[in-house]
Amino acid sequence: MYYPEALVEEIRAKNDIVEVVSGYVHLQKRGGNHWGLCPFHNEKTPSFSVSGNKQIFHCFGCGAGGDVYKFLIDYENLSFQEALKLLADRVGVVLPEPEEGGEAREREKRRARLLEVSKEAAKFFYYQLRGPRGEVGYRYLKKRELSDETIHRFGLGYAGKSGAELVSYLREKGFEDELIKEAGLANYSEKHGLMSQFWNRVMFPIQDRNHRVIGFGGRVMGDGEPKYLNSPETPIFDKRRNLYGLNFARASKSGNIILCEGYMDVIAMHQAGFTQTVASLGTAFTPEQAKLLGRYTENVLLAYDSDGAGVKAALRGIGILREAGLTGRVINMRPYKDPDEFMKALGREAFEERIRSAENSFFFEIRILEEQYDMGDPESKTKFHREIARKLCGFSEEVERENYLQAVAEKYHIGIENLRKLVVGYAAQTGLAKPVERPRQSVKKTGPEESGKRVQRLLFTWISDEPRLYDKVKRYISPQDFTDPLYRVVADRLFGDLEQGRYNPAGIVGMFEDEEQRLVAELFNTNLPKLDTLQEKEKAFHDVLLSVKKNSYEYYTARMGTDVDALTQAIKGKKALEELAKTHISLE
């Protein structure tokens, strides 16, 4: 839905970014800004800055940045509309009703009703577990060494001996049969009518990232089949695009996410303090789930079962993570089958050690591959080396491929040039990868472009820190002096606002999305030189201004032959440059 810019700005203005961020990050005032540990990457020294004056945030470590909307979008993984509503509710602003057509409105209403009936079903199961009928389920959970706090945290419940009980309860709550069926909570048969498939089972509510119940998993009590039964796909439950435990794990600041296979593994891990743990939902790990993980971390630790099926699942998961651009490492569970058994036997500290020694995913693949070959037989050993070469061709980036090639050669005592020849030969035959090419020289050339952009960023920060300076420099500088197209747009808006007596860096940041918003926030948060005296500051500011103007003049001079407007800009720039060179600008 589209919301008017004035409404977006009103909500932004009423939500002080320092107050909002303080609800998530411990901030301390230092100088003109508030500082804390960045919630978007691991760090021990605070580099995360929140400016109450500019109403923006910026991390000098990882580069994250933006306005109050962007913070919530990134931290809570919300859409813009969801962030807007959250902030509107926070300050009591009533949003207008959506203007979508009737069909879209009805679809949203239906979705809301499905979430309501799922929530009510979760309440039913929750209270059943705590009553006389749920004693068998409660005993099972206590036998699995779950605390009452953990049982409560995950909303665990019990489905009674009859599939009719849930349906009867939901009908009494006003939910129609068709809705109960559409939510995946029951099926219709000619013999029994509408009956829930969930009965005599401990129930695991499945929640989306915003803690809304979207489905269920049920573990049968006794020897019934299937052992685990999950909700079918519904309009609110897509198994491929959700992960069990992600609603808690996404708030973990561990710097990684642990991926398991089952509900009990996740719950046992969370109970032990590893709140970054998730599991797939009754299906094999999917590319969609990998993409979802990528919103929260680049580092995924696989804690799959140690049996043959678990190894196969890990090998498949490694490939999916690699395709998604994520780094995977494999935790060794042996001699135990899974994280739940491991935690009961050895505990938290032992698992932390296993995390520290987690195996690089590529070397895990090679180690498992080695088991298929007789290393005492020269022919079999050669085939193994060829398979290594084939896997090395899977790295599309030359530097990464070469690094792994060297590491594998050292680990498996293969002559590095011999292995390189195998890789080059395999690549040439299949076209899987380009042979490694040695550059003639490794000297990195840096032209004036980045230097020019750096002084432009310094000027943006200086003016946004002290907007009164604009009146002193506006005769010398204009948006056209900023050579990067993005910088030019920002300067046009910033200078236009200052001309009209407005000052709203957060509003400017909010004009952009995603990566551009991060870059614009950085423009207003470049590290300025730390100087003691007024004279030193005035000289530094003058040097920055002069450098921006000189860079602009050189930029347009170089384009006079191809750009009609460049000649005009160059002439104006030369005149302003000469005047600026002999002008003192006071910062008092």
C-alpha positions in Angstrom: 0.0 0.0 0.0 1.1 3.6 -0.7 1.3 6.0 2.2 1.7 9.8 1.6 5.2 11.1 2.1 3.8 13.6 4.7 2.4 10.7 6.8 5.7 8.8 6.6 7.6 11.9 7.7 5.2 12.6 10.5 5.6 9.1 11.9 9.4 9.3 11.5 9.5 12.7 13.3 7.5 11.4 16.2 9.7 8.3 16.8 13.0 9.5 18.2 15.6 7.1 16.8 17.6 7.1 20.0 14.6 6.0 22.0 13.6 3.3 19.5 17.1 1.8 19.1 17.6 1.9 22.9 14.8 -0.7 23.1 17.1 -3.1 21.2 20.7 -1.9 21.9 22.3 -0.6 25.0 23.5 2.9 24.1 25.8 5.3 25.9 26.1 9.0 25.1 29.6 10.0 23.9 30.1 13.4 22.3 27.1 14.3 20.1 26.0 10.7 19.4 25.0 7.6 21.2 27.2 4.5 20.9 26.7 0.8 21.4 27.7 -2.7 20.1 26.4 -3.2 16.6 23.3 -5.5 16.4 24.1 -6.4 12.8 27.6 -8.0 13.3 29.7 -9.3 16.1 32.0 -6.8 17.8 33.6 -6.2 21.2 34.3 -2.5 20.8 31.3 -0.2 20.1 31.3 1.1 16.5 27.5 1.5 16.2 26.5 5.2 16.3 23.0 6.7 16.6 22.6 10.4 16.0 19.7 12.1 17.7 20.4 15.3 15.8 20.4 13.7 12.4 17.9 10.9 13.4 20.0 8.2 11.6 22.3 5.3 12.6 25.5 4.1 11.2 28.0 1.4 12.0 31.6 2.2 11.3 32.4 -1.5 11.5 30.0 -3.2 9.0 28.6 -0.2 7.3 25.0 -0.7 8.3 23.0 2.5 8.3 19.7 4.3 7.7 16.8 5.9 9.4 14.5 4.6 12.1 12.4 2.7 9.5 15.6 1.0 8.1 16.7 0.0 11.6 13.4 -1.9 12.3 13.4 -3.4 8.8 16.9 -4.8 9.3 16.6 -5.7 13.0 13.1 -7.2 13.0 13.2 -8.3 9.3 10.0 -6.4 8.5 8.6 -5.0 5.4 8.5 -1.2 5.1 4.7 -1.3 5.7 5.2 -3.5 8.8 7.8 -1.1 10.2 5.6 1.9 9.5 2.6 0.3 11.3 4.8 -0.6 14.3 6.1 2.9 14.6 2.7 4.4 14.0 1.2 2.2 16.8 4.1 3.3 19.0 3.2 6.9 18.9 -0.6 6.6 18.5 -0.9 7.5 14.8 -3.8 5.9 13.1 -3.0 4.7 9.6 -5.6 5.1 6.8 -7.4 2.1 5.6 -5.8 0.3 2.7 -7.1 1.4 -0.7 -6.5 -2.0 -2.4 -9.4 -3.6 -4.4 -12.0 -5.8 -2.8 -10.3 -9.0 -3.7 -7.0 -8.1 -2.0 -8.8 -6.9 1.0 -10.7 -10.1 1.3 -7.6 -12.1 0.9 -5.9 -10.2 3.8 -9.0 -10.7 6.0 -8.9 -14.5 5.2 -5.3 -14.7 6.1 -5.9 -12.8 9.4 -8.7 -15.4 10.2 -6.4 -18.3 9.5 -3.8 -16.8 11.9 -6.6 -16.4 14.5 -7.8 -20.0 14.3 -4.2 -21.3 14.4 -3.5 -19.2 17.5 -6.7 -20.5 19.1 -5.6 -24.1 18.3 -2.3 -23.5 19.9 -4.0 -22.3 23.1 -6.2 -25.4 23.1 -3.2 -27.7 22.9 -1.3 -25.7 25.5 -4.0 -26.0 28.1 -4.7 -29.7 27.3 -1.1 -30.5 28.2 -1.5 -28.9 31.6 -4.8 -30.8 32.4 -5.4 -34.4 33.4 -5.8 -35.5 29.7 -2.3 -34.2 28.9 -0.5 -36.0 31.6 1.0 -38.5 29.2 2.4 -35.7 27.0 3.7 -33.8 30.0 5.5 -36.9 31.3 7.1 -37.4 27.9 8.5 -33.9 27.8 9.8 -34.1 31.4 11.4 -37.4 30.4 13.2 -35.6 27.6 14.5 -33.3 30.4 12.7 -30.1 29.3 12.1 -27.5 32.0 8.7 -26.0 32.6 10.2 -22.7 31.4 11.2 -24.2 28.1 7.9 -25.9 27.6 6.2 -22.6 28.2 8.6 -20.6 26.0 7.9 -22.9 23.0 4.2 -23.1 23.7 4.3 -26.9 23.7 0.9 -28.7 24.0 -1.0 -31.9 23.7 -3.7 -33.2 21.3 -6.1 -35.5 23.2 -7.3 -39.0 22.4 -9.9 -37.9 19.9 -9.6 -35.7 16.8 -13.1 -34.4 17.5 -12.1 -32.4 20.6 -10.1 -29.7 18.7 -12.9 -29.2 16.1 -15.6 -28.9 18.8 -13.5 -26.3 20.7 -12.8 -24.2 17.6 -16.5 -24.3 16.5 -17.4 -23.1 20.0 -15.0 -20.2 19.4 -16.9 -19.2 16.3 -14.7 -20.6 13.6 -16.4 -22.2 10.6 -15.6 -25.7 9.4 -14.1 -24.5 6.1 -11.7 -22.2 7.9 -10.6 -25.0 10.3 -9.9 -27.2 7.3 -8.1 -24.5 5.3 -5.8 -23.9 8.3 -4.7 -27.5 8.0 -6.2 -28.4 11.4 -8.7 -31.0 10.3 -9.9 -33.1 7.4 -13.4 -34.1 6.3 -14.5 -37.7 5.9 -17.9 -39.2 5.1 -17.8 -41.5 8.1 -16.6 -39.1 10.8 -17.3 -35.7 9.4 -14.7 -33.0 10.2 -11.9 -34.5 12.4 -8.5 -33.3 13.4 -5.5 -35.4 12.3 -3.8 -34.3 15.4 -4.6 -36.7 18.3 -2.6 -38.4 21.0 0.4 -36.3 20.2 2.7 -33.8 21.9 2.2 -30.6 19.8 4.9 -28.2 18.6 3.4 -24.9 17.4 5.3 -23.6 14.4 5.7 -19.8 14.4 6.8 -17.4 11.8 9.5 -14.8 12.4 7.0 -12.5 14.1 5.9 -15.2 16.6 2.6 -15.9 14.8 1.4 -19.5 14.8 1.3 -20.7 11.2 1.3 -24.5 11.6 2.0 -27.5 13.9 4.2 -30.5 14.3 2.9 -33.4 16.4 4.9 -36.3 18.0 2.9 -39.4 18.6 2.7 -40.9 22.1 3.5 -44.6 21.8 4.3 -46.6 18.8 1.9 -45.1 16.3 2.7 -44.0 12.8 3.8 -41.6 11.5 6.1 -40.7 14.4 6.0 -37.0 13.5 3.0 -35.4 11.7 3.2 -31.9 10.4 0.6 -29.4 9.1 0.0 -29.4 5.4 0.8 -26.4 3.2 -1.7 -23.6 3.7 -2.0 -20.0 2.7 -0.1 -19.1 5.9 2.3 -22.1 6.1 4.9 -22.6 3.5 7.4 -25.2 4.7 10.1 -24.3 2.3 10.1 -20.6 3.4 10.0 -21.0 7.2 12.3 -22.5 9.9 11.4 -23.8 13.3 12.8 -21.6 16.0 13.7 -18.6 13.8 11.3 -16.4 15.7 13.8 -16.7 18.6 17.0 -17.3 16.7 16.8 -14.1 14.6 17.3 -12.0 17.8 20.4 -13.9 18.9 23.6 -11.9 18.5 25.9 -15.0 18.3 27.2 -14.2 14.8 26.0 -17.5 13.5 23.0 -19.7 13.2 23.0 -23.5 14.0 20.9 -25.6 11.7 19.5 -28.9 13.1 17.1 -31.5 11.8 14.3 -31.7 14.4 12.1 -29.8 16.8 13.5 -31.5 19.9 17.1 -30.7 18.8 16.2 -27.0 18.6 14.4 -26.9 21.9 17.2 -28.8 23.7 19.8 -26.4 22.2 17.8 -23.3 23.2 17.4 -24.7 26.7 21.2 -25.0 26.9 21.6 -21.4 25.8 22.2 -21.8 22.1 19.3 -19.6 21.1 20.6 -19.2 17.5 19.4 -22.7 16.6 16.7 -23.5 14.0 15.5 -26.6 12.0 13.8 -27.2 8.7 10.1 -28.2 8.9 9.7 -31.9 8.0 11.4 -31.4 4.6 15.0 -31.3 3.4 16.7 -28.0 3.7 15.7 -25.7 0.9 17.2 -22.9 -1.1 14.4 -20.7 0.1 15.4 -21.4 3.7 19.0 -20.7 3.0 18.0 -17.3 1.6 16.0 -16.7 4.7 19.0 -17.5 6.9 21.0 -15.1 4.8 19.0 -12.2 6.1 20.4 -12.8 9.6 23.9 -14.2 9.2 26.6 -15.3 6.8 27.8 -18.1 9.0 25.7 -21.3 9.4 26.8 -24.3 11.5 25.3 -27.6 10.5 24.5 -29.8 13.5 22.9 -32.7 11.7 22.6 -36.3 12.9 25.8 -38.2 12.8 24.3 -41.3 11.0 24.5 -41.9 7.2 21.2 -40.0 6.6 22.5 -37.0 8.5 25.8 -37.0 6.6 23.9 -37.0 3.3 21.6 -34.2 4.5 24.7 -32.2 5.6 26.4 -32.7 2.2 23.2 -31.5 0.5 22.9 -28.5 2.9 26.5 -27.5 2.2 25.8 -27.1 -1.5 22.6 -25.1 -0.9 24.4 -22.8 1.6 27.2 -22.2 -0.9 24.8 -21.4 -3.7 23.2 -18.8 -1.4 26.6 -17.2 -0.7 26.7 -18.4 3.0 29.6 -20.0 4.8 28.9 -23.4 6.2 30.8 -25.4 8.9 29.9 -28.8 10.2 29.7 -29.6 13.9 30.9 -33.1 14.9 28.2 -34.9 16.9 30.0 -38.2 17.4 29.7 -40.4 19.4 26.1 -39.1 19.8 23.4 -39.2 17.2 22.1 -35.6 17.4 22.3 -32.3 19.4 19.7 -33.4 21.9 21.6 -36.6 22.9 24.9 -34.7 22.9 23.6 -32.0 25.2 22.2 -34.5 27.7 25.4 -36.4 27.8 28.2 -33.7 27.7 26.5 -30.3 28.1 27.0 -26.8 27.0 30.7 -26.4 27.4 31.5 -29.5 25.4 29.2 -28.2 22.6 30.9 -24.8 22.6 34.2 -26.6 22.1 32.6 -28.5 19.1 31.5 -25.2 17.7 35.0 -23.8 17.9 36.4 -26.9 16.2 33.6 -27.1 13.5 34.9 -28.4 10.2 35.2 -26.2 7.1 32.4 -27.5 4.8 34.7 -28.1 1.9 37.0 -30.2 3.9 34.0 -32.1 5.3 33.0 -32.9 1.8 36.5 -34.0 0.9 36.8 -36.1 4.1 33.5 -37.9 3.4 34.6 -38.4 -0.2 37.9 -39.9 0.9 36.0 -42.7 2.6 34.8 -44.0 -0.8 38.4 -44.7 -2.0 41.1 -47.1 -1.1 44.1 -44.8 -0.4 46.5 -47.7 -0.5 45.6 -48.4 -4.1 47.4 -46.0 -6.6 44.5 -46.1 -9.1 41.9 -45.4 -6.5 44.0 -42.7 -4.9 44.4 -41.0 -8.3 40.6 -41.1 -8.8 40.2 -39.4 -5.4 42.6 -36.6 -6.5 40.6 -36.2 -9.7 37.4 -35.8 -7.6 39.2 -33.2 -5.5 40.1 -31.3 -8.7 36.4 -31.5 -9.9 35.2 -30.0 -6.6 37.8 -27.3 -6.7 36.3 -26.3 -10.1 33.1 -25.5 -8.2 34.7 -22.3 -6.9 33.9 -19.6 -9.5 36.1 -17.0 -7.8 39.7 -17.4 -8.8 41.2 -16.3 -5.4 39.0 -18.6 -3.4 39.7 -21.5 -5.7 43.5 -20.9 -5.5 43.3 -20.6 -1.7 41.5 -23.9 -1.3 43.8 -25.6 -3.9 46.8 -24.7 -1.7 45.2 -25.8 1.5 44.0 -29.1 0.1 47.4 -29.8 -1.4 49.0 -29.3 2.0 46.4 -31.3 3.9 46.4 -34.3 1.6 50.1 -34.2 0.7 49.5 -33.6 -3.0 52.1 -31.7 -5.0 50.5 -28.3 -5.5 51.5 -28.0 -9.2 50.3 -31.6 -9.9 46.9 -30.7 -8.3 46.8 -27.4 -10.2 47.3 -29.3 -13.5 44.4 -31.6 -12.6 42.2 -28.6 -11.9 43.2 -26.8 -15.1 42.8 -30.0 -17.1 39.3 -30.7 -15.7 38.3 -27.1 -16.2 39.4 -27.1 -19.8 37.5 -30.3 -20.5 34.3 -29.3 -18.9 34.3 -25.5 -19.0 33.5 -25.5 -15.3 36.2 -22.9 -14.3 38.9 -20.8 -15.9 42.5 -21.8 -15.3 44.2 -19.6 -12.7 46.0 -16.8 -14.4 49.0 -15.1 -12.8 48.9 -11.3 -13.1 52.0 -9.7 -14.4 52.1 -7.3 -11.5 50.2 -7.1 -8.3 50.4 -3.4 -7.6 47.0 -2.1 -7.0 46.4 1.2 -8.8 44.1 3.7 -7.1 43.0 6.7 -9.1 41.8 10.1 -7.9 38.1 9.0 -8.1 37.9 7.4 -4.6 40.0 10.3 -3.1 37.5 12.8 -4.6 34.5 10.9 -3.2 36.1 10.7 0.2 36.5 14.5 0.5 32.9 14.9 -0.7 31.8 12.5 2.1 33.7 14.6 4.6 31.9 17.8 3.4 28.5 16.1 3.7 29.3 15.1 7.2 30.7 18.5 8.2 27.6 20.4 6.9 25.2 17.9 8.4 27.0 18.2 11.7 26.9 22.0 11.5 24.1 23.0 9.1 24.9 26.7 9.7 28.0 26.3 7.6 26.0 26.0 4.5 25.3 29.7 4.4 29.0 30.4 4.5 29.9 28.1 1.6 26.9 28.1 -0.7 28.4 30.7 -3.0 31.3 28.3 -3.7 29.6 24.9 -3.8 26.6 23.4 -5.6 25.1 19.9 -6.2 26.9 19.8 -9.5 30.3 19.7 -7.7 29.5 16.2 -6.4 30.8 13.9 -9.1 29.0 10.7 -8.0 25.3 10.6 -9.2 24.1 9.4 -5.8 26.0 12.1 -4.0 24.6 14.7 -6.4 21.0 13.7 -5.6 21.7 13.9 -1.9 23.4 17.3 -2.2 20.5 18.6 -4.3 18.0 17.6 -1.5 20.2 18.7 1.4 21.1 22.1 0.0 17.5 22.6 -1.1 16.2 21.9 2.4 18.8 24.2 4.0 17.9 27.0 1.6 14.3 26.7 2.9 15.4 26.5 6.5 14.8 22.8 6.9 17.2 20.2 8.3 16.2 16.6 7.9 19.0 14.1 7.2 16.8 11.2 8.1 14.2 12.3 5.5 17.0 12.3 2.9 18.2 8.9 4.0 14.6 7.7 3.8 14.4 8.7 0.1 16.5 5.6 -0.8 16.2 1.9 -0.2 18.5 -1.0 0.9 22.1 -0.6 -0.2 21.7 3.1 -1.3 20.2 4.0 2.1 23.3 2.5 3.8 25.6 4.5 1.5 23.6 7.8 2.1 23.8 7.2 5.9 27.5 6.8 5.6 27.7 10.2 3.8 26.4 11.9 7.0 28.7 9.8 9.3 32.2 10.0 7.9 35.0 10.3 10.5 36.0 13.9 10.6 39.6 14.8 11.6 40.0 15.3 15.4 41.5 18.8 15.8 42.1 20.9 18.9 42.1 24.5 17.9 39.7 26.6 16.0 42.5 27.6 13.6 43.2 23.9 12.8 39.5 23.2 12.2 39.1 26.2 9.9 42.1 25.1 7.9 40.9 21.5 7.6 37.4 22.6 6.6 38.9 25.0 4.0 41.1 22.2 2.6 38.1 19.8 2.3 36.0 22.5 0.5 38.9 23.4 -1.8 39.5 19.7 -2.6 35.8 19.1 -3.5 35.9 22.2 -5.8 39.2 21.2 -7.4 38.0 17.7 -8.0 34.8 19.1 -9.6 36.9 21.4 -11.8 39.1 18.5 -13.0 36.1 16.3 -13.5 34.3 18.7 -15.9 37.6 19.8 -17.6 38.2 16.2 -18.6 34.7 16.0 -20.2 34.7 19.2 -22.1 35.1 17.4 -25.4 32.1 15.2 -25.0 29.7 17.1 -22.7 28.2 20.4 -23.7 27.4 21.4 -20.2 30.9 20.5 -19.0 32.5 23.6 -20.5 30.1 25.9 -18.6 30.7 24.0 -15.3 34.5 24.1 -15.8 34.5 27.8 -16.4 32.3 28.5 -13.4 34.4 26.1 -11.3 37.7 27.7 -12.2 36.5 31.1 -11.2 35.1 29.8 -7.9 38.2 27.8 -7.2 40.4 30.9 -7.6 38.2 32.9 -5.3 38.0 30.1 -2.7 41.8 29.6 -2.6 42.3 33.1 -1.2 39.2 33.2 1.0 39.1 32.6 4.8 36.0 30.9 6.0 35.3 31.3 9.7 33.7 28.5 11.7 32.7 30.7 14.6 
